[in-house]
Amino acid sequence: MTTPVPLKNVCVLGNIGSGKSTLTNLLASAIPNSVAIPEVFDQNPFLALYVADPPRWAFTNAVRYYYDYARVYRELNTRHTYAYCFIDAGGSTNRHIYGRYLFEDKVLTPDENAFYEALCVVIERYFAYPEPDAFIYVKASPQTCFGRMVERGWEYQTKHIMLDYLTALQTYFEAYRDTLRAQNVPLLELDSKALDFRGGGQKETLARVEQFLGSARA
């Protein structure tokens, strides 16, 4: 008899404007005894500096992001024991997508990248920050993401983030998705344009996620 695999920490991946935050909040509100682990980007004083001057602030911004992901995860799980934690982007996105992009695009130097990786390990151990048990990849084209980003009108994004940046990031998201699949990590892909997480697609979205969570546990 196969012992069920604990499945608590579900990382929601997706490009900027893909709908990952909307999905994360939907799942946490609809699935009993669940919590959304948010991106607390508004608490990161280096984010606006980074988008304006990436080479100067990329390292500091990346480390602060990873620190905040781990810190908020521990804070929320200290107060209550949840059946599911739906993690909006999280350390995996920070480390394996943005970190890789910054290094390969030579925004981070090799020494900065090595130190960033070392600090991620230190932060992870200090906060007992776990690896995700499963992933949900929110699929959306760079053009769709850009349109949504412009529509919501966050100044630090609309002033500095262009379509070519989202297009470049998309290749890293897709590569990471493919790596997870190759490693047989539980992963569900949802098309946010087809499903509409804010409107009529919520019922189908929840049904798919609940089925995924059930099958991934088996």
C-alpha positions in Angstrom: 0.0 0.0 0.0 1.4 3.4 -1.0 1.7 6.0 1.8 0.0 9.3 0.8 2.5 12.1 0.2 2.0 15.2 2.3 1.1 18.1 0.0 0.9 21.3 1.9 3.1 23.9 0.1 1.8 24.7 -3.4 3.8 27.3 -5.3 1.9 29.4 -7.9 4.2 30.4 -10.8 3.6 32.9 -13.5 4.9 35.9 -15.3 4.2 39.5 -14.2 0.4 40.0 -14.9 -0.3 36.4 -15.6 -2.9 36.1 -12.9 -0.9 34.2 -10.3 -1.8 36.5 -7.4 -5.5 36.4 -8.3 -5.4 32.6 -8.4 -3.5 32.4 -5.1 -6.0 34.4 -3.3 -8.9 32.5 -4.9 -7.6 29.2 -3.8 -6.8 30.3 -0.3 -10.3 31.8 0.1 -12.2 28.8 -1.4 -10.3 25.8 -0.1 -10.9 25.1 3.6 -8.0 25.6 6.0 -5.8 27.3 3.4 -3.7 30.4 3.4 -2.2 32.6 0.8 1.5 33.4 1.2 1.7 36.8 -0.6 4.4 38.6 -2.3 5.0 41.6 0.0 6.7 43.7 -2.7 5.3 46.8 -1.1 7.7 46.2 1.9 10.7 45.9 -0.4 12.5 49.3 -0.5 14.8 48.1 -3.3 12.2 47.1 -5.9 11.6 50.5 -7.5 15.3 51.1 -7.4 15.9 47.8 -9.2 13.5 48.4 -12.1 15.0 51.8 -12.6 18.7 50.7 -12.4 19.0 46.9 -12.6 22.8 46.5 -12.5 23.1 48.6 -9.4 20.2 47.1 -7.4 19.6 43.5 -8.8 21.6 41.7 -6.1 20.1 43.6 -3.1 16.6 43.4 -4.5 16.8 39.6 -5.1 18.1 38.9 -1.6 15.4 41.1 0.0 12.7 39.3 -2.0 14.0 35.9 -0.9 14.2 37.1 2.7 10.6 38.4 2.6 9.2 35.1 1.1 10.8 33.1 3.9 10.0 35.5 6.6 6.3 35.8 5.7 5.9 32.1 5.3 7.2 31.5 8.8 5.1 34.3 10.3 1.9 33.0 8.8 2.6 29.3 9.7 3.5 30.2 13.3 0.0 31.4 14.0 -1.9 28.4 12.6 -1.5 25.0 11.1 -2.9 25.0 7.6 -3.8 22.1 5.3 -2.5 24.1 2.3 -0.3 27.1 1.8 -0.7 28.6 -1.6 2.5 30.5 -2.3 2.4 33.5 -4.6 5.6 33.2 -6.6 7.8 32.4 -3.6 11.5 31.6 -3.3 11.4 29.1 -6.2 10.4 31.9 -8.6 13.0 34.3 -7.1 15.8 31.8 -7.2 15.2 29.6 -10.2 13.7 32.1 -12.6 14.6 35.7 -11.8 18.0 34.7 -10.3 18.8 32.6 -13.4 17.7 35.4 -15.7 19.7 38.0 -13.9 22.9 35.9 -14.0 22.5 34.7 -17.6 21.7 38.2 -18.8 24.8 39.4 -16.9 22.9 41.8 -14.7 24.5 39.9 -11.8 28.2 39.2 -11.8 29.4 35.7 -11.2 30.5 36.7 -7.7 27.2 38.4 -6.9 25.3 35.3 -8.2 27.4 32.9 -6.0 26.9 35.1 -3.0 23.1 35.4 -3.7 22.9 31.6 -3.9 24.8 31.2 -0.6 22.5 33.8 1.1 19.4 32.0 -0.1 20.6 28.8 1.6 21.3 30.7 4.8 17.9 32.4 4.8 16.2 29.1 4.0 17.8 27.3 6.9 17.2 30.2 9.3 13.5 30.4 8.6 13.0 26.6 8.0 11.6 27.6 4.6 10.5 24.4 2.8 10.7 23.5 -0.9 7.3 23.4 -2.5 5.5 20.1 -2.6 3.7 21.0 -5.9 3.4 23.8 -8.4 0.7 25.5 -10.4 1.9 27.2 -13.5 -0.3 30.1 -14.7 0.0 30.3 -18.4 -0.4 33.6 -20.2 1.3 35.1 -23.2 3.8 38.0 -22.7 1.4 40.2 -24.7 -1.5 39.3 -22.3 0.6 39.9 -19.3 1.8 43.3 -20.6 -1.7 44.4 -21.3 -2.9 43.5 -17.8 0.2 45.2 -16.2 -0.5 48.4 -18.1 -4.2 48.2 -17.1 -3.6 48.0 -13.4 -1.2 50.9 -13.7 1.4 50.3 -11.0 3.8 53.2 -11.6 7.1 51.4 -10.9 6.0 48.8 -13.5 4.5 50.9 -16.2 7.4 53.4 -16.1 10.2 50.8 -16.5 8.9 47.3 -17.5 8.6 46.7 -21.2 7.2 43.9 -23.3 10.6 42.6 -24.2 11.4 42.0 -20.5 8.2 40.0 -20.0 9.1 38.1 -23.2 12.6 37.3 -21.9 11.2 36.2 -18.6 8.7 33.9 -20.3 11.4 31.6 -21.6 12.7 31.1 -18.1 9.3 30.4 -16.7 8.7 27.8 -19.4 12.1 26.3 -18.9 11.5 25.9 -15.2 8.1 24.4 -15.8 9.7 21.8 -18.2 12.4 21.0 -15.7 9.8 20.3 -13.0 7.9 18.1 -15.3 11.1 16.2 -16.2 11.7 15.6 -12.5 8.1 14.4 -12.0 7.3 17.1 -9.6 3.5 17.5 -9.3 2.6 20.4 -11.6 -0.7 21.7 -12.9 -0.8 24.2 -15.8 -3.8 26.6 -16.0 -4.5 29.1 -18.8 -5.6 32.3 -17.1 -7.0 33.8 -20.3 -9.2 30.8 -21.0 -10.4 30.3 -17.5 -10.8 33.8 -16.1 -9.9 33.5 -12.5 -11.9 36.6 -11.6 -15.2 35.7 -13.3 -17.0 32.7 -14.8 -13.9 30.4 -14.8 -13.6 30.2 -11.0 -15.7 27.1 -10.6 -13.8 25.2 -13.3 -10.5 26.4 -11.9 -11.3 25.2 -8.4 -12.4 21.9 -9.7 -9.2 21.4 -11.6 -7.0 22.4 -8.6 -8.9 20.2 -6.2 -8.6 17.3 -8.5 -4.9 18.0 -8.9 -4.3 18.2 -5.2 -6.2 14.9 -4.7 -4.3 13.1 -7.4 -0.9 14.5 -6.3 -1.4 13.2 -2.8 -2.0 9.6 -4.1 
